[in-house]
Amino acid sequence: MPNKKKDHREEAVLLLKEDAKRILQLIKVQMDNLTLPKCPAYEEVLDTQMYGLSREIHFATKLGLIEQEEGKKLLVALEKELSTLHDMSMNK
């Protein structure tokens, strides 16, 4: 049984990381093609996506699939990447 739990844990972490990567890609496309970072539509998409990911992480934590600290690290890493992306777009 411990191996099964480990497999589920690894799968949960992988899925959460894929969702974080998808959010980053979505924001990149939006910044490149559609809206500016100060646009309410941009902020709405970003807020909605980040909230959704935070709820996924919360759910995985409650199931014991990831540690709370690991979830926080994933969100912080994504926020840093998004901040860097935002800064780069503002300096164009």
Buried (B, 14 or more C-beta within 10 A) or exposed (E): EEEEEEEBBEEBBEEBEEBBEEBBEEBBEBBEEEBEBEEEEBEEBBEEBBEEBBEBBEBBBEEEBBEEEBBEEBBEEBEEBBEEBBEEBEEE
